[in-house]
Structures are given as structure tokens and as C-alpha cells.
Amino acid sequence: MKDKVNIRTLTSNQIQEWILKHNFPKFRAKQIYHWLWKKVRSHFSEMANLPGALIDLLDQSFFIDTISEDLVQKSDDGTIKCRYKLHDGHLIESVLIPVPSDNRYTVCVSSQVGCSLDCSFCATGKMGLKRNLTAGEIYDQVVQINTLCQEHFDHALTNIVYMGMGEPLLNYRNVLRSVEMITSPDGLHMSPRRITISTAGIAKMIRRLADDNVRFNLALSLHAPTDDARSKIMPINESNNLDALEDALEDFYRQTKNKISYEYIAFNGINVSMEDARALAKRCKRYPVRVNIIEYNPIGLGGFEKAEEDQIDRFAQFLRTQNVMVTVRRSRGKDIDAACGQLANKD
């Protein structure tokens, strides 16, 4: 396989050029593209309307970077976590979060195998970074979880969040290519407004999103309202401080008008004091932003405790008095290590 090219890295035009070079009719390129993205076939032999000679040549020249189900775990609250094996043996995880009462069915997808940022509260960071996922591997998570969602809940996915393993903006090209195909009529044809990319905060890449005029929503994993506090738990803050991130986010909102949210894990004794609430409220004034307060989920490494519910409620209520949009999200899937920060390929 090492001498073969991953065919899903090619555009439709590039496949067409290859087809013509090998003296096949141009329309075969459209057929191949349809099988790859609309039908999501994992083997060229499954492309039923192609001639045998073309299938043989495709098999000699290319491979398809599909993922295969390795482990499925179901939580008492309905959350389902899937572990997938990649073509090179690496493992990743995706999570289906169903909220039938709100008619909301969300998939949390991974963008990297592991992560290089080493946030101290996140199990994925302890894995280190193995490699970036391809656009096809990201896309396939959505396809397979959508099938699972229909099987279990008789409902298609309604939302996609890039909040699984990895930092999406450090895999920029493949992440945007996956969004392109998820939203394309040639792919899943989902609305970009139902997609949210989450980042630990890389200012220059947020500005690049703005310049590229993306149509999806953006979430910043904030988790602390001051540089001193944030740097202690998120090393990325040393090179991308809060002022730089706010400048970049303001640019993102000015150019795209897309929704921005702050993800804020509530840690006991670290970031939920009234002083923290006042500091956070000040950081919510430059552009429209929603704060999502999230329960901390233990990862077995110590050093952090989740804030008490009454602490979280007081914190959230103060923000509301300052006209900040706030949602308190109770963790889902904790019993199967599927909650925020827990993805680490454990059985």
C-alpha cells in the first residue's frame, strides 16, 4: 500500500485527469467520485458500474482510507462511543450524543490520532500526537455514526462537532476538506451551520478561518478567564494569549458573522470564583459569544476536581446578570469515558 496513493486526497478534476490519461471516458471520473463520497465504498470492487479493467487499474494505483469499527460502548444515558481502526492500525474515537427531547443528535468527531497540546486536564493529550487524520477518515466518522444514529434512534444526525481527539486547526487542510465534503451535494449535503469546530486557541489559524470565509461555527476551549490561570492548565496559552485570541476571534466574527462559543470546564478551586466570573464577563463584551459551562470529567491523573453544582449555578447566574448567554452542560457518557476530555482509546 505504501506505493499507492490515497484516492480521496484527489479532487474530482484530478480524478478526471487521471481517467483521461489512461484512456477511459471522462464520465467514469464522476462515477468514481460518487462511489467514494456519496456511496462511501471501501473497495474498488464494490463500484458496480465500472468496467473490470478500470477497477483493476484503480486497485493497482490507489487505496481508499476507510475506517472500520473496532469497539462500541453504550452509556446508561444513551451516549454511544465508537472506536475505529484506521488503515495503518491506529485507533480513534467518536461519540454519538443523542438528546431526543430537543430533537438533537450530535456526533463528536476526532481530527487527529492523539494530540500534541498536552492540556493538563485532557486524557487525549497524554497520548501525544501520532498523526493527522485524512479528510476521508474524518468524513467516515460522520457517515458511520449517522448510520448508528438511524439504527438506534431512527433519526439522522443533526449536528457535528469537531471536539474529539486532536486539535482541528493543526490539521487545517484536512479538516476543511472534510467539511467541504460533508456539506457538498457530492457528499452528505449537510448545512455548515450545523457544524462547530473547536480549538484550544491558535490565533493565526483563527485568522486564516476568517480569511477563508468559512461558514461553520467556532468554539474556543477557554477554561480560564486570565492568562495566568489558563497557562497553568493549557500550555498553548504561552504562545497564544487571551488578548491575541480575542483579536483573532473579533476578526473571525467581523468577516464571517458565524457563531462563537467559549467552552469552559468548571474546576473546583481553579476557575469558578466570583472573581473569575467577573473576569469572564469582561471577556464576553467584544463580540456575541455563548459560554458553555461543562462539568469536569476525571481522567485518572489527579490534580483536578469538578466544581459543585451550586458553585456552577452561582457562576452561571452571575454571568447572566451581565447579559452573557450561558448554557450549563451536564456531562454525557462519563461511565464509558466518552465525556469531554476522556477520549484516549481505553477499553
N, C-alpha and C positions, 0 to 999 in steps of 0.2 A: 504493500500500500504506500510505502514511503516515496515511490516514484510516480504515484498517481496524484492528480490534482483534485481537491475538493470542489466538486462541480457547483455547489451552492455559493461559492465565492464569485462565480461569474454572473454578470448581468445577462439579461435577455439578449442584448445586442452582441455580447461576446459569445454566447452560445450559438447565435445565428452565424457569426463569422466562422466559428469552428465547423458548423454544419456545412456551409458553402465550401469551405476549404477542402472538405472531404467528399464533395460532390453529391451531397444529399439535398433534396428540395428544401427551400427556405422554411416552409411551413412546419417542418419537423422540429425546428427550434422552439416554436410556440407550444407544440405538443410536449416536448421535454420539460419546458418551464412549468407547464400546467401540472405535470406529474410530480415535479419536485416541490412545488409550493402549495398548490391547491389540493392535490390528492395526497401529498406528503408520503410518497413511496420510498421505501428504504433500499430497494434493489432495482436495478435497471430491468431485470427480467419481469418485473411486475408492470412495466409500461406496455400495456397490452396492444396498443395500436401502432407500435413501432416495428419496423422490419427486423428480422433476426440479425442481419449484418450490422445494422446500426446499434442494436443492443450489445453485440459482441465488441464493437469498437468503443462504445461508451464504457463498457466494463474494463477494457484494456487501458483506457486513458484516465478514468476518473473514479472517485469514490464518493459516497453520499454520507455526510457527517451526522447520521441519525443517532438518537439516544434510545436506550432500552430500559424498561422498568426493572429495578433491582430489588426494591423493598417498598411496601406500602404500610403505613401505620395510621390508625384511626383513633382520634381523641374522643373522650367522653362528650365533649361539647360540639362534635360534628366536624371539627377540623381534620383534614387528611393531609399527611405528609408523604411525599413520594421521593424515593432516592433513585436516581438514574445513573446507569453506567454509560460512559462515553466510548467512542470507538477505540480509544487508546487505554482504556481501563480505569481512567479517573472517574470519581463519583461526585455528583452534585445533588442538591435537594431543592424541591419546590413544594409549596404549601397551598392547598385549597382552603379558603376561609369562607364558609357559607353563612350568610345571615338571611335566612328565608323571610323573617319578619319585615326586613327592609327591601326584599327582592334584590339582594346584593350578593353576588358570588364572585369572589376576588381570588386571583392567583398571584402568589408572591414568587417571582422567578429569580434565579441566580444569573449573574453575568460573568463570574469568574470561578475557577476552581480554587477555593480558599480566598485569602485577601492579604494584601501587603501592609495595611494601615495599622494593625495591632491596637485597635481601641481596647482599653483595658477591661471593658465590661462585655465584650463580644467573643463568643467561642470561635467563630469563623476566623477571626484574626490570629488566633493561636495556631491555626493550621499553616500559616504562611501562604504565599501565593504560588500555586502550581502552574497555572496558565490562564489565559483569557479564553472565554467561550467564543465559538464562532456564532455568527448571526443565525445559522441554521439550528445550532444547539439551543439557543435562547428561544427561537421560534417554536421548536418542537416541544419545549416545556409547556407552552401555551396550548398547543394542539392536544397534547396528551392529557393535560389537566382539564381541558374543555370536554374531552370525551368522558373523563372520570366524573365530571360535574353532571353531565347529562345522564350518566348511568345511575348515579346515587341520588340526584335531586331533580331529575327531569327538567333541567334548566341549563341554558348555556351560560358561560362566563359573562359577567357584566363589567368587570374591571381588571386591570393588570397593574401590578406594582412591581417595580424593579427594586426590591428591598430584601432579596435573598442573599446568597453568598456573593461577596465581592463588592468592589466599588465600580459602579457603572461608568463613571466618567473617566476611569483609567482604562476602559475598553471602549472608547468613544465610537470608533468606526463601526465595530460590530454591533454595538447597542443600537446606534441609529439605523443601521441596515436592518436589524431585526424589527424595529418599529416601522420602518418603511414597508416591510413585507406583511406585518400584522395589519397594517392599515390599508394596504393596497387591494384593489379589486382582484389582482392576480394572486393574492394571498387570503388572509382571513377577513379583510374588509371591515375591521373594527374602527370605531371612532377614536382618534388620538386624544380626545377629551376624556376618554375613559382610561388613559394610561398615565401613570405617575412614575417618574424616575427619581430615585432617592440618592443623595450624595452626602458623604461625610464633609464635603466642603472643599472644592478645588476652584479657586476664583477664576483662573484663566479659562478653565473649561466651561464654567457657567457663562462667561462672556462669549465663548465660542457657540454655545447653545443659542444665545441671543442673536449673534451674527448669522447663524444658520436659520433663524426664524422658525424654530421648532414649534409644533402645535400641541405638544403634550404638557402635562403639569410637572412641577418640580417640587421636591421635598428636600429640605436641609436637615440632616441629623444634627440638631443643635446641642441639646442635652445640658447646656450650662449657659448662663447669660453674660459671663465675663470671661476675658481671656485667661486670667489666672486659673479659674476653676476648670475651664474647658481644656486647657493644655495638660492638666494633670490626668485627664481621662482619655483625651484624644490627641495623640502626638501630631496629627496633621495640622492642628491649630497653630503650631510653632511657625509654620511656613504659610499658613492661610488664616490670618487672624480675623476676628469678627468684623472689624471695620472694612477689611478688604472684601469679605464675603458679602456684607451689606451693600457695598458699592456695586459688586457684580450682580447681586440679585435685583437691585434697583434698575440696573441696565437691562437685565433679563425681562423684568416686568414692563419697562418702558417700551421695549421693542416688540414683545410678544403678547402682552396682556394676559398671559396664561396664569393659572392659579399657582400660588406659592404656599407651602405649609412648612412649619417647623415641627420636627419630631423631637419630643422631649421626654426622655425616660426619667421617671421620678425616683431618685435615690435618697434614702434616709440619711439625713445629716450632711448632704452634699449640695443639693440644688433646689430645695423646696421651702426655704425660709421665706419670710415676708420680704426680706431684703432682696432675695433672688427674684421674687415675684415683681417687685418694683423695677429691678434692672431689666427683666424680661419685657415688661410692659413698654419700657422706653424703646426697646429694640423692635417693637411692632408698629411703629408710627410712620415709617418712611414709605411703605407700600402696603397694599392689602395682603394680609397674611393670616392664616389659621394656625393655631397652636394645637397639636395633638399630643396630649399628655398620656404617656404609656407606663403601665406597671413594669417594674424591673423583673426580669426573669433570671433566676440563678443559673450559673453555668458551671458551678462546682469548683471555682478557682478562688473563692473568698474575696474579702475586701469591700463588698457591696451588699447592702440590704435594701429591700424595697421599702418605699415610704408607706406609712399607714394611710388607710383610706381617708381618714378625716384630715390628715395633712394635705393630701392631694386635693380634696374637695375645697379646703380653705384657699389653697394656692390658686385653683381654677376660678373660684368665686371672686377673688381679688382681681384677677385678670379681666373678668367680665365687667367689673365695675369700672375698669379703664377702657371699656369698649373694644376689648380684644376678643376675637372669635376663638372659642376654646371647645375642644372635644376631649373628653376623658375616655380613653380606650382601655377596656379591661382585656387582659391578655387571653389569647385563644391558643389552645394546643400545647399548654405547658406540660401536660402529662406524657407527651410524646416528643418533647424537645423540639417543638415546631414553632415556638413563640419567638418574638423579636430577640435577636442576639444569640439564639440557641443552636443555629444550624451548623453542624460540624461532622456530619456523616457518622453519627453514632447509631449502633443497632438498638 
